[in-house]
Structures are given as structure tokens and as C-alpha cells.
Amino acid sequence: MNCFKVTLFSMAMLVFALPAQAVTSKCEECHAKLTPGIVEDFNRGVMSKELDCMACHGDGHMSSSDVDKATLPTISTCQECHEDQAGQYLEGKHAKGLLPITAFPGFAHQQPTAFIAGQKGCNGCHNLGIVDEESRSKGLAGEFRSHFKYGMDCQNCHTRHAFSKKEAQQPEACMQCHTGFDHAQWEMWTRSKHGAAYMTDRKAHRGPTCQDCHMSGGNHKVMTAWGFLAVRLPEKDAEWMGYRVTILKALGVLDSAGQPTARLDVVKAADMARLTEEAFTVERDKMVTTCKECHSETYVLKSLENSDQMIKASDKIFSEAIDIVAKLYKDKIIKSTTNQATFPYPDLLTFYEVDSHIEELLYEMFMDFRMKTFQASFHLMPDYTTWYGLAKMKKTLVEMKDIDRQLRTAAK
């Protein structure tokens, strides 16, 4: 009898200890067979305790014959419940990820369809910014438009269908996008002292993660003082401003006379640069406040200033390289691949769609070596700053000068 009572008590405790059952729906009856992994993921997440599939996908699709009626959620869907986080996100740079791709169709439309599709190339990350059905329909024109239908925002960090907050708080959530050629922040951070301190003692959380520095207090805006292009206006350093004018012409933001072009509107819309002293200072002050949680203000300010100077050092080399190509255009030694308004400056935003080796070297200096020079400096990885960044910029400039001499000799 006693054993029987103990058994009943144990069973009761087991029932109460089980997690709350997810809200079930007719969707799960089919999808448990068709896509069991999705159902399992959804029921693993917190939202399954309150919502069913129709909360995000609507009730238009209820059979195998009306699959196209399933609503594909956008950030507007998430915003219905997560208003603050969505609002912060929409003010930040990540929500503008789609704009650079759609703004330069001359580059984007030349890629293979699979590359454009959003899973095999740039759009694997740059489908960010599909805020609602209207913005989805304004994706790349023509045959490529349909490839944006799977783009969404929140799921890039909170992987669907679990949408885990815990996952998004881990640095690995950032790794998918922030890695490789032109934004190797993952490699830089993991090899820095910050990364080493965190990775070797995750439980103590000794070192800061991406989220600690760039999402302080859980803010989803995620902005930086220098922006992706490491360009700001105005610039008090006259020497540095000279380098920057050359770079801005090659970016197509200024014309050959130094006047703003229509492309400046794209840069503004995408928040790719800080175009007022106030805008730069606001973001810089936020980072100083964050860094001061672990370091003295003196150390923080000096470290950031040194990183700024690494941008200047790279800009000096970069502007010289731009001028080499511009003079080859001007002298009609190589065919120009540039905007008419910025001639003779090369158009850096044609990326690797160029016709000569010297232009390819300039593109590589821009998107790889210059990026690593300054990004690694801010992420405290001196080896990347030196050997993968500045040293390669110097090496490339020597190569470009040698090619310039050869081309000019051949032209004679």
C-alpha cells in the first residue's frame, strides 16, 4: 500500500514537472509528417506556449491545394508583439541591409540567379530590410523579385521556428554574417583577448561578446560611429580630409568637382556613414560608456583614437591607389568603368565587375585589406590589423605601381 502511494505521488510529481504543452493547431497535424523538424523547433520555443502557426502565417493555407496562401511573416508581423525591439531594430543599420543590394542593380543583376536568390550569395545576409509585403515586392526587379519572398529580419538572429532569445544572445548568432572577406569580425573577435576570455570561461562571462558591446542593454539598434565604410563628414584633419575626398569620389558620393551626387542619398538612407559631427559623437559616446564598464576612460579614449588613426593610415594608401587608376582612365590607357559624373575616378561600387587586373587589385584593397585594417583595430586583433590589413595594402600598392608602369610603357 505504501509502495502504491509512493508510485501515485511520483506520477503526480512527474505530471506537474512536465513543461506546459504547446498550443496545437490543424497545421501541426500535417506538418508533423511533412516537416517534423519545423514542428519540433516551434514547440521548443517559448512562443509555442501562447501562439499557433496561424498567428504568423495566417489561416489562408489549410490544405495541400492552397499552399501559396500561407502568409510569409515580415518584421511587421513580429512588431505586433515585440514593438520596442522592432522599433529599435528598424532605426538601426541591420534593417537597411537590403538597400545596398537593390540600390546597385548594375552589380546585383549580373550575378547568377542562385546567387541573387538570397541563400548563395550576398543576399543570404542582405535580405534584411523586408519590413512588410510592400517592401518585399520592391526587391530586385523582374525575374529576381520572387527570390526575396523568403527574406525576413528577426529570424536571422532568432533562428526560426524556435526564435530563441538565448540563441540570439550568443556570439555565434552573429557569426553567419560577420565573417570572411570584407567583414571578418568573427575571426577578429575570437582571436582577440576579449574573445579568448569569453570562450575559455563562458560561465563566468569574463570577456565581452558582440551583444555586450553592440547591443548594450539589449538595444536592437546596433550602430557604430564609423559605419561600414569607415567614412565620416565633416573631418577636422585637413590632410585626412584630402584622402577622404578622393575616396568619396571613387564611391560615387562626390562628383569629379567634389559636389554631392544622387548616390549620397543612398548612403544617407542606408546609414552607411556619419554625415554630421553630432551623429558620429552620439555613437562614439555610447561605445565609450560601454567600454568603461571594464576599462578606464583614459584607456578607452586612447584605444579608440589609435583605431581612428589606423583608418587614416589605410586611407592614405587607398587614396593613392585610387589616383593611379583614375589617371589611367584619364589618359585612356585602360577603359573606364565609372559613373560619368565621377570621371575619371573609378566606381568602387561596381565591386569586382571590372575589366583589368589593376582594377581588381583596387577592389580587393577596398573590400578586403582596408576593411581588415580598421575593423581588426577596433576588435583588438593586432595581427589582422597588421598582416591581413595594412601590410597587404602596402603590398598591393607596390603591385599597382608596377602594373601602372607596364601599362604606360605598352601604351607608348
Sequence and secondary structure as in RCSB ss.txt:
>XXXX:A:sequence
MNCFKVTLFSMAMLVFALPAQAVTSKCEECHAKLTPGIVEDFNRGVMSKELDCMACHGDGHMSSSDVDKATLPTI
STCQECHEDQAGQYLEGKHAKGLLPITAFPGFAHQQPTAFIAGQKGCNGCHNLGIVDEESRSKGLAGEFRSHFKY
GMDCQNCHTRHAFSKKEAQQPEACMQCHTGFDHAQWEMWTRSKHGAAYMTDRKAHRGPTCQDCHMSGGNHKVMTA
WGFLAVRLPEKDAEWMGYRVTILKALGVLDSAGQPTARLDVVKAADMARLTEEAFTVERDKMVTTCKECHSETYV
LKSLENSDQMIKASDKIFSEAIDIVAKLYKDKIIKSTTNQATFPYPDLLTFYEVDSHIEELLYEMFMDFRMKTFQ
ASFHLMPDYTTWYGLAKMKKTLVEMKDIDRQLRTAAK
>XXXX:A:secstr
 HHHHHHHHHHHHHHHHS       HHHHHHHHH HHHHHHHHHSGGGGT  THHHH SS  STT GGGS    H
HHHHTT HHHHHHHHHSSGGGTTHHHHH HHHHTTS HHHHTTSSSTHHHHTTT  SHHHHHTSSSGGGGGGGTT
  SGGGTS TTT  HHHHTSTHHHHTTS SSS  HHHHHHTSHHHHHHHTTTTTT S  HHHHHSGGG S    S
STTTT BS  S HHHHHHHHHHHHHTTSB TTS B THHHHHHHTT SB SHHHHHHHHHHHHHHHTTTS HHHH
HHHHHHHHHHHHHHHHHHHHHHHHHHHHHHTTSS   S GGGTTS  GGGTT  SSHHHHHHHHIIIIIHHHHHH
HHHTT HHIIIIIIIHHHHHHHHHHHHHHHHHHHHH 
